[in-house]
Amino acid sequence: MTSKELSTIRMILIFFAGIVVLYLLFLLQDLLVPLMLAMFLVLLIHPALVWFEKKKVPLWLSVSIIWIFLISLMFVVGTIIYKTGMNIFGEKEFIIEHVKLKLAGLLNIYNRFTGKELDVEGSINNITSHISSEFIMRNSGSIFGTLGSLFEEFLLTAIYMVILLSGIMKYENYLRYLGGEGESIKYIKAFEEIKMSIVSYMKVKFIISLLYGIGVAIICKLFGLQFAFFWGFIGFVLNFLPVFGAIIGLVPVFIMGLIQFDNVYTAITLNVTAYGFHFLLSSVVEPIFMGNRTSLNTIVVIMGLLFWGYLWGIYGMFLSVPMMVLTKVILSQIEGTEVLVRLLGNQKK
């Protein structure tokens, strides 16, 4: 066979292998999503383990310290969510009354323009019943089912993290054994590239998201919006979602603004101000610090967000950029995939 024919056969085999891999990723998502979460978290924690090792701290003690920190962080986050939820529920009557007033105005406008006579009071009662405590109790089964599913994901992720943390310090030995004398250097280099890209991306993303969350909280406080700290926390979390996270995070802010403020333009101004702040961070500040770390095209990031979101749901959306970086590095190690690597993004400078 000629080299051209061999190249064609190789591309066909890679194509069908890719289909099989994608099917397995979808089929085994309940196992793979916690594994990927654990792997990326361990990569972020690895520099801390290296620091502890330099300080002659035993591995078991350094891992224990990290676990205590992570559990404490989760407890703080859970406390914030719980207390804010209780505060919102405590303001239920205030929120429902404002919702009724706003809905009454909208329905009256609808009646005037269409000439129809909708039952304003009945429509309002029907809508507001969906935020009542009785509605929450009726749907408590699905709520607890979701919480149970999240707990299962957390438990499986924690198990994976324990396994990975126990072996991450010896990864070079594993890669040397796996690759042998000829391929071990290439494997170690690929792993280091993955680690450097993901850790750098997450560091910058964390700082930008923290600044954005603080900014949203301050803007909401200046406008007098209730639960300003909570909206900032939501903005911080959702900003990790590429491209659309900030927009999604401002939807509840806008809804709360419509409910609380008498003037709709105040709610619009608040959201425009918050999004303007996000645009400044994402378009000016973030590119300066991010540089060429992920080396992914913007269109590829959007397509990756949609693809991994379709494949693994909300977890896939948050993992989309790290997964695209991982995919690019893996493809760069396979002969004949140079076109796909260039399609995913520019080479690092």
C-alpha positions as CSV (number, residue, x, y, z in Angstrom):
1,M,0.0,0.0,0.0
2,T,1.1,3.6,-0.6
3,S,1.6,6.1,2.2
4,K,-1.5,8.0,1.0
5,E,-3.7,4.8,1.2
6,L,-2.3,4.1,4.7
7,S,-3.1,7.6,5.8
8,T,-6.6,7.3,4.5
9,I,-7.1,4.0,6.3
10,R,-5.7,5.5,9.5
11,M,-8.1,8.5,9.3
12,I,-11.1,6.1,8.8
13,L,-10.0,4.0,11.8
14,I,-9.6,7.1,13.9
15,F,-13.1,8.3,12.9
16,F,-14.8,5.1,13.9
17,A,-12.7,4.9,17.0
18,G,-13.9,8.4,17.9
19,I,-17.5,7.3,17.5
20,V,-17.0,4.3,19.8
21,V,-15.3,6.5,22.4
22,L,-18.2,9.1,22.3
23,Y,-20.7,6.3,22.7
24,L,-18.8,5.0,25.7
25,L,-18.5,8.5,27.2
26,F,-22.3,8.8,26.9
27,L,-23.1,5.3,28.1
28,L,-20.7,5.5,31.1
29,Q,-21.4,9.1,32.1
30,D,-22.5,8.2,35.6
31,L,-19.0,6.8,36.3
32,L,-16.9,9.1,34.1
33,V,-18.3,12.4,35.2
34,P,-17.2,12.0,38.8
35,L,-13.9,10.6,37.6
36,M,-13.2,13.6,35.4
37,L,-14.3,16.0,38.2
38,A,-11.9,14.2,40.6
39,M,-9.1,14.2,38.0
40,F,-9.2,17.9,37.4
41,L,-9.6,18.7,41.1
42,V,-6.5,16.5,41.8
43,L,-4.6,18.4,39.1
44,L,-5.4,21.6,40.9
45,I,-4.4,20.2,44.2
46,H,-1.2,18.7,43.0
47,P,0.9,22.0,43.4
48,A,-0.2,22.0,47.1
49,L,1.0,18.4,47.5
50,V,4.3,19.3,45.9
51,W,4.7,22.2,48.4
52,F,3.9,19.9,51.3
53,E,6.4,17.4,50.1
54,K,9.1,20.1,50.0
55,K,8.3,20.9,53.6
56,K,8.8,17.2,54.5
57,V,5.2,16.7,55.4
58,P,4.1,13.1,55.1
59,L,1.7,12.3,52.2
60,W,-1.1,11.0,54.5
61,L,-1.0,14.2,56.6
62,S,-0.9,16.6,53.5
63,V,-3.9,14.7,52.0
64,S,-5.7,14.9,55.3
65,I,-5.1,18.7,55.6
66,I,-6.4,19.2,52.0
67,W,-9.5,17.1,52.7
68,I,-10.3,19.1,55.9
69,F,-9.9,22.3,53.9
70,L,-12.2,21.0,51.1
71,I,-14.9,19.7,53.6
72,S,-14.7,23.0,55.5
73,L,-15.2,24.9,52.2
74,M,-18.2,22.8,51.2
75,F,-19.7,23.4,54.7
76,V,-19.3,27.2,54.3
77,V,-20.9,27.1,50.8
78,G,-23.7,24.9,52.0
79,T,-24.3,27.2,55.0
80,I,-24.5,30.2,52.6
81,I,-27.0,28.5,50.4
82,Y,-29.1,27.3,53.3
83,K,-29.2,30.6,55.2
84,T,-30.0,32.5,52.0
85,G,-32.7,30.1,51.2
86,M,-34.2,30.5,54.6
87,N,-34.0,34.3,54.3
88,I,-35.8,34.2,50.9
89,F,-38.4,31.9,52.3
90,G,-38.8,34.3,55.2
91,E,-39.6,37.1,52.8
92,K,-42.1,34.9,51.0
93,E,-45.1,37.1,51.8
94,F,-43.3,40.2,50.6
95,I,-42.2,38.5,47.4
96,I,-45.7,37.1,46.7
97,E,-47.4,40.5,47.3
98,H,-45.0,42.2,44.8
99,V,-45.4,39.4,42.3
100,K,-49.2,39.9,42.5
101,L,-48.9,43.7,42.0
102,K,-46.7,43.3,39.0
103,L,-48.8,40.5,37.5
104,A,-51.9,42.5,38.0
105,G,-50.4,45.4,36.1
106,L,-49.3,43.2,33.2
107,L,-52.6,41.4,32.9
108,N,-54.6,44.7,33.0
109,I,-52.4,46.0,30.1
110,Y,-53.0,42.7,28.2
111,N,-56.7,43.1,28.7
112,R,-56.7,46.7,27.5
113,F,-54.7,45.9,24.3
114,T,-56.4,42.6,23.4
115,G,-60.0,43.5,24.5
116,K,-60.1,40.2,26.4
117,E,-61.3,39.9,29.9
118,L,-58.9,37.6,31.7
119,D,-59.7,36.7,35.3
120,V,-56.8,38.7,36.8
121,E,-57.2,37.5,40.4
122,G,-57.6,33.9,39.4
123,S,-54.6,34.0,37.1
124,I,-52.5,35.6,39.8
125,N,-53.5,33.1,42.4
126,N,-52.7,30.2,40.0
127,I,-49.2,31.6,39.3
128,T,-48.3,32.5,42.8
129,S,-49.4,29.1,44.1
130,H,-46.3,27.7,42.4
131,I,-44.1,29.5,44.9
132,S,-46.1,28.5,47.9
133,S,-44.9,26.2,50.7
134,E,-47.6,23.7,49.7
135,F,-46.2,23.4,46.2
136,I,-42.8,22.8,47.6
137,M,-44.1,20.1,49.9
138,R,-45.9,18.4,47.0
139,N,-42.7,18.3,45.0
140,S,-40.4,17.4,47.9
141,G,-39.9,13.9,46.5
142,S,-38.2,15.2,43.3
143,I,-36.3,17.8,45.3
144,F,-34.9,15.1,47.7
145,G,-34.3,12.8,44.7
146,T,-32.1,15.5,43.1
147,L,-30.2,16.0,46.4
148,G,-29.7,12.3,46.6
149,S,-28.3,12.2,43.1
150,L,-25.9,15.1,43.9
151,F,-24.8,13.3,47.1
152,E,-24.0,10.1,45.0
153,E,-22.0,12.2,42.6
154,F,-20.1,13.8,45.5
155,L,-19.4,10.4,47.2
156,L,-18.1,8.8,44.0
157,T,-16.0,11.9,43.2
158,A,-14.5,11.8,46.7
159,I,-13.6,8.1,46.3
160,Y,-11.9,8.8,43.0
161,M,-10.0,11.7,44.6
162,V,-8.7,9.5,47.4
163,I,-7.4,7.0,44.9
164,L,-5.9,9.6,42.6
165,L,-4.3,11.7,45.4
166,S,-2.6,8.6,46.8
167,G,-0.8,8.1,43.4
168,I,-0.4,11.5,41.9
169,M,3.0,12.1,43.4
170,K,4.3,9.0,41.6
171,Y,2.8,9.8,38.2
172,E,6.2,10.0,36.4
173,N,7.0,6.4,37.5
174,Y,3.6,5.2,36.2
175,L,4.1,7.0,32.8
176,R,7.7,5.6,32.5
177,Y,6.4,2.1,33.1
178,L,3.5,2.7,30.7
179,G,5.5,4.1,27.9
180,G,8.7,2.2,28.3
181,E,12.0,3.7,27.3
182,G,10.9,5.0,24.0
183,E,7.6,6.7,24.7
184,S,7.8,7.7,28.4
185,I,9.2,11.1,27.7
186,K,6.4,11.9,25.3
187,Y,3.8,10.7,27.8
188,I,5.3,12.8,30.6
189,K,5.5,15.9,28.4
190,A,1.8,15.4,27.4
191,F,0.7,15.0,31.0
192,E,2.7,18.2,32.0
193,E,1.1,20.1,29.1
194,I,-2.4,19.0,30.3
195,K,-1.7,19.9,33.9
196,M,-0.1,23.3,33.1
197,S,-3.0,24.3,30.8
198,I,-5.8,23.2,33.1
199,V,-4.2,24.6,36.3
200,S,-3.4,27.9,34.6
201,Y,-6.9,28.2,33.2
202,M,-8.6,27.4,36.5
203,K,-6.4,29.8,38.4
204,V,-7.2,32.7,36.1
205,K,-10.9,31.7,35.9
206,F,-11.2,31.5,39.7
207,I,-9.7,35.0,40.1
208,I,-11.9,36.5,37.4
209,S,-15.0,34.7,38.8
210,L,-14.2,35.9,42.3
211,L,-13.8,39.5,41.1
212,Y,-17.1,39.2,39.1
213,G,-19.0,37.8,42.1
214,I,-17.7,40.5,44.4
215,G,-18.6,43.1,41.7
216,V,-22.1,41.8,41.3
217,A,-22.7,41.7,45.1
218,I,-21.5,45.4,45.3
219,I,-23.6,46.5,42.4
220,C,-26.7,44.8,43.8
221,K,-26.1,46.3,47.2
222,L,-25.7,49.8,45.7
223,F,-29.0,49.5,43.8
224,G,-30.6,48.2,47.1
225,L,-31.5,44.7,45.7
226,Q,-32.2,42.2,48.4
227,F,-29.9,39.2,49.0
228,A,-27.0,41.0,47.2
229,F,-24.4,38.6,48.6
230,F,-26.3,35.6,47.3
231,W,-26.5,37.0,43.8
232,G,-22.8,37.7,43.9
233,F,-22.2,34.1,45.0
234,I,-24.4,32.8,42.1
235,G,-22.4,35.0,39.7
236,F,-19.1,33.6,41.0
237,V,-20.2,30.0,40.5
238,L,-21.9,30.4,37.1
239,N,-19.0,32.4,35.7
240,F,-17.1,29.1,35.5
241,L,-19.6,28.2,32.8
242,P,-17.9,29.4,29.6
243,V,-19.6,32.1,27.5
244,F,-23.2,31.9,28.8
245,G,-22.6,31.6,32.6
246,A,-22.7,35.3,33.4
247,I,-25.9,35.8,31.4
248,I,-27.6,32.9,33.1
249,G,-26.5,34.2,36.5
250,L,-28.1,37.6,35.9
251,V,-31.5,36.1,35.0
252,P,-32.6,35.7,38.7
253,V,-31.1,39.1,39.5
254,F,-33.3,40.6,36.8
255,I,-36.4,38.7,38.0
256,M,-35.8,39.8,41.6
257,G,-35.3,43.4,40.4
258,L,-38.6,43.3,38.6
259,I,-40.3,42.0,41.7
260,Q,-38.7,44.4,44.2
261,F,-38.3,47.7,42.2
262,D,-41.3,49.9,41.3
263,N,-39.6,51.0,38.1
264,V,-38.6,48.4,35.5
265,Y,-35.8,50.6,34.2
266,T,-34.1,50.3,37.6
267,A,-33.9,46.5,37.1
268,I,-32.7,46.9,33.5
269,T,-30.0,49.4,34.6
270,L,-28.8,47.1,37.3
271,N,-28.4,44.2,34.9
272,V,-26.8,46.3,32.2
273,T,-24.3,47.6,34.8
274,A,-23.5,44.1,36.1
275,Y,-23.1,42.7,32.6
276,G,-20.9,45.7,31.6
277,F,-18.7,44.8,34.5
278,H,-18.6,41.2,33.3
279,F,-17.8,42.3,29.7
280,L,-14.9,44.4,31.0
281,L,-13.5,41.4,33.0
282,S,-14.0,38.8,30.2
283,S,-13.0,40.9,27.2
284,V,-10.1,43.0,28.7
285,V,-8.8,41.6,32.0
286,E,-9.2,37.8,31.4
287,P,-7.4,37.7,28.0
288,I,-4.4,39.6,29.5
289,F,-3.9,37.0,32.3
290,M,-5.1,34.0,30.3
291,G,-2.8,34.7,27.4
292,N,-2.3,31.6,25.3
293,R,-2.7,29.1,28.1
294,T,-5.7,27.1,26.8
295,S,-4.8,27.7,23.1
296,L,-8.4,27.1,22.1
297,N,-10.4,29.0,19.5
298,T,-13.5,30.9,20.7
299,I,-15.8,29.0,18.3
300,V,-14.3,25.8,19.6
301,V,-15.0,26.8,23.2
302,I,-18.7,27.5,22.3
303,M,-19.0,24.2,20.3
304,G,-17.3,22.3,23.1
305,L,-19.7,23.9,25.6
306,L,-22.7,22.7,23.6
307,F,-21.2,19.3,22.8
308,W,-20.2,18.4,26.4
309,G,-23.4,19.9,27.7
310,Y,-25.4,17.6,25.5
311,L,-23.2,14.6,26.4
312,W,-22.9,15.1,30.2
313,G,-25.5,17.8,31.0
314,I,-24.6,20.7,33.4
315,Y,-21.4,18.9,34.6
316,G,-20.2,18.7,31.0
317,M,-20.7,22.4,30.5
318,F,-18.5,23.2,33.5
319,L,-15.9,20.6,32.3
320,S,-16.1,21.6,28.7
321,V,-12.9,23.7,28.5
322,P,-10.7,21.2,30.5
323,M,-12.1,18.4,28.4
324,M,-11.3,20.3,25.1
325,V,-7.8,20.9,26.4
326,L,-7.4,17.2,27.2
327,T,-8.8,16.2,23.8
328,K,-6.4,18.5,22.0
329,V,-3.3,17.2,23.9
330,I,-4.4,13.5,23.3
331,L,-4.9,14.2,19.6
332,S,-1.6,15.9,19.3
333,Q,0.0,12.6,20.3
334,I,-1.7,10.6,17.6
335,E,-0.1,10.6,14.1
336,G,-2.4,11.8,11.3
337,T,-4.6,14.1,13.5
338,E,-2.6,17.4,12.8
339,V,-5.6,18.9,11.0
340,L,-7.9,18.3,14.0
341,V,-5.3,19.7,16.4
342,R,-5.0,22.9,14.3
343,L,-8.8,23.1,14.1
344,L,-9.1,23.1,17.9
345,G,-6.7,26.0,18.3
346,N,-3.3,27.6,17.8
347,Q,-0.2,26.0,19.0
348,K,1.3,27.4,22.1
349,K,3.9,30.1,21.6
